[in-house]
Amino acid sequence: MIAIVDYNMGNLASVKNAFAKLGKDTVVESDPQKFKNYDKIILPGVGAYADAMEHLRSRDMVEALKEYAKSGNYMLGICLGMQLLFDSSEEFGYNEGLGLIKGQVKAFDTSKFEESLKVPHMGWNRMFTKEHPLFNGLDEKHYLYFVHSFHAVCKDEKDSIGKTFYGYEFDSAVAHENVMGIQPHPEKSHENGLKILENFIKL
């Protein structure tokens, strides 16, 4: 069974509906004591990094998620949920994250942008991926749907399994052992996004 973590910061219905299209039941779970009962966990997220971490802390979910990661069961962060997996973010000052993937979340450096590019990065863009079970059946470059103003920077390049170019190249998919994350929204990315979720189910 797959749990979608409910900490009042995520697009829960659309993620749940995406799994339903694949014929997979999920549970929206708000009790951190029950995380250990699930085979896999989805950590969604929309909004500000600091608010998200405060919501996780106030619900006693930070340690529960860290313990779940240690269990070896698979965890997938989506959009802000992916960013929360990192050590920290510079969004509106320094904010400590879950520390499950080494690195930092940074604002887009618009000094490197062409004049036509804007922040947030919004819309369809290509992800260039390494070979990884999450991307089985997909071309090494495929379009997915993005909405974000900050991006992850992996400390260890081995943890980066996907890159996207927007003004410059950034890490848009990550994996460290059983903990994975993708910056784009698979639930909004049609067939390609559903394929990623299907692959996650099969892990």
C-alpha positions as CSV (number, residue, x, y, z in Angstrom):
1,M,0.0,0.0,0.0
2,I,1.2,3.5,-0.8
3,A,0.6,6.5,1.5
4,I,0.4,10.1,0.4
5,V,1.6,12.2,3.3
6,D,-0.9,14.8,4.3
7,Y,0.7,17.8,6.1
8,N,-1.6,20.4,4.7
9,M,0.9,21.5,2.0
10,G,0.2,19.2,-1.0
11,N,-1.9,18.6,-4.0
12,L,-3.2,15.4,-2.5
13,A,-6.3,14.9,-4.7
14,S,-4.5,15.1,-8.0
15,V,-1.7,12.8,-6.9
16,K,-4.3,10.3,-5.6
17,N,-6.3,10.5,-8.8
18,A,-3.2,9.9,-10.9
19,F,-2.5,6.6,-9.0
20,A,-6.2,5.7,-9.4
21,K,-5.8,6.0,-13.2
22,L,-3.2,3.4,-12.8
23,G,-5.5,1.1,-10.8
24,K,-3.6,1.7,-7.6
25,D,-5.3,2.5,-4.3
26,T,-3.5,5.0,-2.1
27,V,-4.2,6.3,1.4
28,V,-3.9,9.9,2.4
29,E,-2.1,9.6,5.7
30,S,-1.8,12.3,8.4
31,D,-0.7,10.1,11.3
32,P,3.1,9.8,11.3
33,Q,2.9,6.7,13.6
34,K,1.3,4.8,10.7
35,F,4.0,5.6,8.1
36,K,5.8,2.4,9.0
37,N,2.7,0.4,7.9
38,Y,3.1,1.4,4.3
39,D,5.2,-0.2,1.5
40,K,5.9,3.2,-0.1
41,I,5.4,6.9,0.7
42,I,4.7,9.9,-1.5
43,L,5.7,13.3,-0.1
44,P,3.9,15.9,-2.2
45,G,4.2,19.6,-1.8
46,V,3.1,23.0,-3.0
47,G,4.1,26.3,-1.4
48,A,6.9,27.8,0.6
49,Y,9.8,25.6,2.0
50,A,9.8,27.1,5.5
51,D,6.0,26.7,5.9
52,A,6.3,23.1,4.7
53,M,9.0,22.2,7.2
54,E,7.0,23.9,10.0
55,H,3.9,21.9,9.1
56,L,6.0,18.7,9.1
57,R,7.6,19.6,12.5
58,S,4.2,20.5,14.1
59,R,2.8,17.2,13.1
60,D,5.8,15.2,14.4
61,M,6.5,14.0,10.8
62,V,10.2,15.0,10.5
63,E,11.6,12.1,12.5
64,A,8.9,9.7,11.2
65,L,10.0,10.4,7.7
66,K,13.7,10.0,8.6
67,E,13.0,6.7,10.2
68,Y,10.9,5.6,7.2
69,A,13.9,6.4,4.9
70,K,16.1,4.2,7.2
71,S,13.7,1.3,6.8
72,G,14.7,0.8,3.2
73,N,11.2,1.3,1.9
74,Y,10.8,3.6,-1.1
75,M,9.9,7.3,-0.7
76,L,9.2,9.7,-3.6
77,G,9.1,13.5,-3.1
78,I,7.2,15.5,-5.7
79,C,8.0,19.2,-6.5
80,L,8.4,20.9,-3.1
81,G,8.3,17.5,-1.6
82,M,11.5,16.7,-3.5
83,Q,13.1,19.9,-2.3
84,L,12.3,19.0,1.4
85,L,14.4,15.9,1.0
86,F,17.6,18.1,0.9
87,D,19.7,19.5,3.7
88,S,18.5,23.0,3.4
89,S,16.9,25.8,1.3
90,E,17.8,29.4,0.9
91,E,14.1,30.3,0.2
92,F,13.4,33.5,2.3
93,G,16.5,32.8,4.4
94,Y,18.1,29.6,5.6
95,N,15.7,26.7,6.3
96,E,16.8,23.3,7.4
97,G,15.3,20.3,5.5
98,L,15.0,16.6,6.1
99,G,18.6,15.9,5.2
100,L,17.9,12.7,3.3
101,I,19.7,13.9,0.2
102,K,22.9,16.0,0.5
103,G,22.7,19.4,-1.1
104,Q,20.8,22.7,-1.1
105,V,17.8,24.3,-2.7
106,K,18.6,27.6,-4.4
107,A,16.8,30.4,-6.2
108,F,17.2,30.5,-10.0
109,D,20.1,32.8,-10.9
110,T,18.3,35.1,-13.3
111,S,21.6,36.8,-14.2
112,K,22.2,33.7,-16.4
113,F,18.8,33.9,-18.1
114,E,17.9,35.0,-21.5
115,E,15.6,38.0,-21.5
116,S,12.6,35.9,-22.5
117,L,12.8,33.6,-19.4
118,K,10.8,34.3,-16.3
119,V,10.6,33.0,-12.8
120,P,8.7,30.8,-11.8
121,H,9.8,28.2,-14.3
122,M,6.3,27.1,-15.4
123,G,5.2,24.8,-18.2
124,W,6.5,21.8,-20.2
125,N,10.2,21.2,-20.3
126,R,12.5,18.3,-21.0
127,M,14.1,16.1,-18.4
128,F,17.4,14.4,-19.4
129,T,17.6,11.3,-17.3
130,K,20.2,8.7,-16.3
131,E,19.3,5.0,-16.4
132,H,17.1,4.4,-13.4
133,P,14.1,2.2,-12.7
134,L,11.9,5.3,-12.2
135,F,12.3,6.1,-15.9
136,N,11.9,2.6,-17.4
137,G,10.1,2.8,-20.7
138,L,10.8,6.5,-21.2
139,D,13.2,8.1,-23.6
140,E,16.3,9.6,-22.0
141,K,14.8,13.0,-22.7
142,H,11.1,13.5,-22.2
143,Y,8.7,16.4,-21.5
144,L,7.2,16.9,-18.0
145,Y,5.3,19.8,-16.4
146,F,7.1,22.1,-14.0
147,V,6.0,24.9,-11.6
148,H,8.8,26.2,-9.3
149,S,11.0,29.2,-8.5
150,F,13.8,27.4,-6.6
151,H,15.8,24.3,-7.7
152,A,17.9,21.6,-6.1
153,V,21.7,21.4,-6.2
154,C,23.0,18.0,-5.3
155,K,26.2,17.9,-3.4
156,D,27.0,14.5,-4.8
157,E,26.5,14.2,-8.6
158,K,25.7,10.5,-8.2
159,D,22.4,11.5,-6.5
160,S,21.3,13.4,-9.6
161,I,19.3,11.1,-12.0
162,G,17.7,13.9,-14.1
163,K,18.7,17.3,-15.4
164,T,16.6,20.1,-16.9
165,F,17.7,23.2,-18.7
166,Y,16.1,26.5,-17.9
167,G,18.5,29.3,-18.3
168,Y,21.1,26.8,-17.2
169,E,21.1,23.1,-16.2
170,F,19.7,22.1,-12.8
171,D,19.0,18.8,-10.9
172,S,15.4,17.9,-11.6
173,A,15.3,14.3,-10.4
174,V,17.3,12.7,-7.6
175,A,17.8,9.4,-5.9
176,H,19.9,8.2,-3.0
177,E,19.3,4.5,-2.3
178,N,15.5,4.2,-1.6
179,V,14.8,8.0,-1.4
180,M,13.8,9.6,-4.7
181,G,12.5,12.9,-5.8
182,I,11.3,14.7,-9.0
183,Q,10.9,18.4,-9.4
184,P,8.1,18.3,-12.1
185,H,4.6,17.2,-11.3
186,P,4.0,13.7,-12.7
187,E,0.3,14.0,-11.9
188,K,0.1,16.9,-14.4
189,S,2.5,15.4,-17.0
190,H,0.0,13.1,-18.8
191,E,1.4,9.8,-20.1
192,N,5.1,10.5,-19.2
193,G,4.1,11.4,-15.6
194,L,1.9,8.4,-15.2
195,K,4.7,6.2,-16.5
196,I,7.0,7.5,-13.7
197,L,4.3,6.8,-11.1
198,E,3.7,3.3,-12.6
199,N,7.4,2.6,-12.3
200,F,7.4,3.8,-8.7
201,I,4.6,1.3,-8.0
202,K,6.7,-1.5,-9.5
203,L,9.8,-0.8,-7.4
